[in-house]
Amino acid sequence: MEAIHAQTHIGLVSLTVSNLRRSLTFYTQNIGLKLLSLEEQSAVLGTAERPLLHLVEQPGATHVANATGLYHFALLLPSRVDLARSLKHMVQTETPLGGFSDHSVSEAIYLSDPDGNGIEIYRDRKRQEWPIQNGRLEMDTRPLDLQGLMGELNGRTPAWDGMPAGTQMGHIHLHIRDVDEAERFYCDVLGFDRIMRYGPSAAFVSAGGYHHHIGLNTWAGRGAPPPPAGSVGLRHYLILLPTQEALAAVKARLEANNISYEEKDGVIALHDPSQNHIHLQVAT
């Protein structure tokens, strides 16, 4: 089976929120994203280099548990110092934080936006430091060394100016209804590599040997349905391929496996088996 191009990565994530003004305040002031464009009921945020998040307001939308959709999106920072600066800023702005983990390959901070959409902010260790067991990458979940992380600042208090240049959408983690089914779609059809299983309820897949571009879990319940209309959460997420040829190869595999899709203006739109909405296009 042909693998998806090694330079494939995750791009813009689009979310439904219940109150756009409240979300913009949170994402710009607490998280540090820049407002790139604003319309009456939607906005795009990111860094000066790239858009990362698309928010669409649906007044009255509510968070629904026990459904497929977003578990979290993950903002990848360029360095450990950047992660320390972000943590310090979130503490200073009294941003509610949900947890901290050392995954051996990365160090991560977890939180949620005002609607309960999950967020991870993390930094990667160098690839040569990633643990390999029996030829396979091993991720772990251990307590994050907060004292060591904050020690990166050495008592310095540089002025906060938001998410640093080089920040990107590192990965996305999805609630799905069945791990085997999701793996078959993401790996055997789209062409991502199987990286590891986390017990019977989660899997991690990637392109180019990364630790994961997409996480898949059934923690909302095996067989979970998609969220009903009027829910906050994932609208779609973008998979970016480096060339038109790489996109065409994925398109050919979709057709060979009788996967329905729509194509418009260079964007291929489809759903995974759990009805998570995906856009594929060539990176610009």
C-alpha positions in Angstrom: 0.0 0.0 0.0 1.3 3.4 -1.0 2.1 5.7 2.0 0.9 9.2 2.1 3.6 11.7 1.3 6.1 12.1 4.1 5.7 15.9 4.2 1.9 15.7 4.8 0.8 17.6 7.9 -2.3 19.0 9.6 -3.4 22.5 8.8 -6.3 24.7 9.7 -8.9 23.4 12.2 -12.4 24.8 12.0 -14.6 24.9 15.1 -18.2 25.8 16.0 -18.4 28.1 19.0 -21.4 29.5 20.8 -20.1 33.1 21.3 -17.6 34.4 18.9 -16.6 37.5 20.9 -15.9 35.4 24.0 -13.9 32.9 22.0 -11.8 35.7 20.3 -11.0 37.2 23.7 -9.8 33.7 24.9 -7.8 32.8 21.9 -6.1 36.1 21.4 -5.5 37.2 25.1 -5.1 33.8 26.8 -3.6 31.6 24.1 -1.9 34.3 22.1 -3.1 33.7 18.6 -3.5 36.7 16.2 -6.8 37.7 14.6 -6.2 37.4 10.9 -9.7 38.0 9.5 -13.1 38.8 11.0 -16.6 38.5 9.5 -19.9 38.9 11.2 -20.1 35.3 12.5 -16.7 33.8 11.8 -13.0 34.6 12.3 -9.6 33.2 11.4 -6.7 33.2 13.9 -3.1 32.1 13.7 0.3 33.6 13.5 1.7 36.1 11.0 2.9 33.1 9.0 -0.1 30.9 8.8 -3.8 30.5 9.7 -4.4 27.9 12.4 -7.9 28.2 13.6 -11.3 29.0 12.0 -14.1 29.8 14.4 -17.8 29.9 13.3 -20.4 31.2 15.7 -23.6 29.3 16.3 -25.5 31.0 19.1 -26.9 28.5 21.6 -24.6 25.7 20.5 -23.8 23.3 23.3 -21.1 20.8 24.2 -22.2 17.2 23.8 -20.4 14.3 25.5 -20.3 10.7 24.3 -20.1 11.7 20.6 -17.5 11.6 17.9 -15.6 14.7 16.9 -12.8 16.8 18.5 -10.8 15.5 21.4 -8.3 18.2 21.0 -6.3 20.1 18.5 -2.6 20.6 19.3 -0.5 23.7 18.7 3.1 22.9 18.3 5.6 25.5 19.6 9.2 25.7 18.2 11.0 25.2 21.6 10.9 24.4 25.2 11.4 28.0 26.1 8.4 28.9 24.1 6.3 26.3 26.0 7.6 27.8 29.3 6.6 31.3 28.2 3.2 30.1 27.2 2.6 28.4 30.5 3.8 31.5 32.4 1.4 33.7 30.4 -1.5 31.3 31.0 -0.9 31.3 34.7 -0.6 35.1 34.8 -3.9 35.4 32.9 -5.5 32.8 35.3 -6.4 30.5 32.3 -7.9 27.3 33.6 -5.5 24.4 32.8 -6.5 20.8 32.6 -3.3 18.9 32.9 0.4 18.4 32.0 2.1 15.4 30.5 5.5 14.2 29.4 5.0 11.9 26.4 8.7 11.0 26.0 8.5 12.5 22.5 7.0 15.7 23.6 5.9 17.9 26.6 2.3 19.0 26.7 -0.1 21.3 28.4 -3.8 20.6 28.2 -6.8 22.9 28.5 -10.2 23.7 27.0 -11.7 26.8 25.4 -14.8 28.4 26.9 -17.0 26.0 24.9 -15.1 22.9 26.1 -13.2 22.4 22.9 -10.0 20.6 23.8 -6.6 22.2 23.3 -3.0 20.9 23.6 0.0 23.2 23.6 3.2 21.3 23.3 6.8 21.1 22.2 8.6 18.2 20.6 11.9 16.7 21.7 14.5 16.2 19.0 13.7 13.1 16.9 17.0 11.4 17.9 15.8 11.6 21.6 12.5 9.7 20.8 12.4 6.3 22.5 12.4 3.3 20.1 11.6 -0.2 21.4 11.9 -3.2 19.1 12.1 -0.9 16.1 8.9 1.0 17.0 8.3 4.4 18.5 7.2 4.4 22.1 5.1 7.2 23.6 4.4 7.4 27.3 2.4 9.5 29.6 4.3 10.7 32.7 4.1 13.8 34.9 5.5 16.9 33.3 8.6 18.4 35.0 7.0 21.8 35.6 10.0 23.0 37.7 12.4 22.1 35.0 10.2 23.6 32.3 9.9 27.0 34.1 13.6 26.9 34.8 14.0 27.4 31.0 13.2 31.1 31.6 16.0 31.5 34.2 14.0 34.1 36.0 13.7 36.2 32.8 10.4 37.8 32.1 10.4 38.7 28.4 7.3 40.7 27.3 4.6 38.5 26.0 3.8 39.0 22.4 1.7 35.9 21.7 2.4 32.6 20.0 5.9 32.7 18.5 6.8 32.5 14.8 7.0 28.9 13.8 3.9 27.8 15.7 2.0 25.3 13.7 -0.9 22.8 14.0 1.1 19.8 15.2 -1.7 17.3 15.3 -5.3 16.6 15.9 -6.9 14.1 18.2 -10.3 12.7 17.4 -13.1 10.9 19.1 -14.1 8.0 16.8 -16.5 5.1 17.1 -14.1 2.2 16.4 -10.3 2.1 16.4 -9.9 -0.8 13.9 -12.3 0.9 11.5 -10.6 4.2 11.9 -7.1 2.7 11.4 -8.2 1.0 8.2 -9.5 4.3 6.8 -6.6 6.5 7.9 -3.9 4.0 7.1 -5.1 1.6 4.4 -7.0 4.3 2.4 -5.5 7.7 3.1 -2.0 6.2 3.6 -0.9 7.3 7.0 1.6 5.1 8.9 0.5 3.1 12.0 2.7 4.3 14.8 1.3 2.8 18.0 -1.8 1.5 19.9 -2.6 2.8 23.3 -4.4 -0.2 24.7 -7.6 -1.2 22.9 -9.1 2.2 22.8 -6.6 4.6 21.0 -4.3 4.6 18.0 -1.8 7.1 16.6 -1.0 7.6 12.9 1.3 9.9 11.0 3.3 10.7 7.9 7.0 10.7 7.5 7.8 9.0 10.8 6.3 11.8 13.1 5.0 10.6 16.4 1.4 11.4 15.4 -0.4 13.7 13.1 -3.8 12.2 14.1 -4.8 10.6 17.3 -7.9 8.3 17.4 -9.8 7.2 20.5 -13.0 5.7 21.6 -13.0 7.4 25.0 -16.4 9.0 24.3 -17.7 5.5 23.9 -17.2 2.7 21.4 -19.8 3.1 18.7 -20.4 6.7 19.7 -22.6 8.7 17.2 -21.7 12.0 15.6 -22.8 15.0 17.6 -26.2 16.4 16.8 -26.8 19.7 15.0 -26.4 22.6 17.2 -23.3 21.3 18.9 -20.0 23.1 19.5 -16.9 21.3 18.3 -15.2 20.2 15.1 -16.5 21.5 11.8 -13.6 20.1 9.7 -9.9 19.9 9.8 -7.4 20.2 7.0 -4.8 17.7 5.8 -2.1 19.5 3.8 -0.1 17.6 1.1 3.0 19.1 -0.4 2.3 18.5 -4.1 -0.6 18.1 -6.6 0.8 14.6 -7.3 0.6 13.7 -3.6 -3.0 14.8 -3.5 -3.9 12.9 -6.7 -2.4 9.7 -5.2 -4.8 10.0 -2.2 -7.7 10.8 -4.5 -6.9 7.6 -6.5 -7.0 5.6 -3.3 -10.3 7.1 -2.3 -11.8 6.1 -5.6 -10.2 2.6 -5.5 -11.9 2.1 -2.1 -15.2 3.5 -3.2 -15.0 6.4 -0.7 -17.3 9.2 -1.6 -15.9 12.8 -1.7 -16.6 16.2 -3.1 -14.0 18.3 -4.9 -14.2 22.1 -5.4 -11.5 24.7 -5.9 -8.7 22.2 -5.3 -10.2 21.0 -2.0 -11.3 17.4 -1.5 -13.9 17.1 1.2 -15.0 13.9 2.8 -15.9 12.2 6.1 -14.1 9.5 8.0 -16.2 6.5 9.1 -17.1 8.3 12.3 -18.4 11.3 10.3 -15.5 13.6 11.2 -15.2 16.0 8.3 -11.9 16.3 6.5 -10.5 18.6 3.9 -7.5 17.7 1.8 -5.6 20.2 -0.3 -2.1 21.1 -1.5 -0.2 23.4 0.9 0.4 26.8 -0.5 
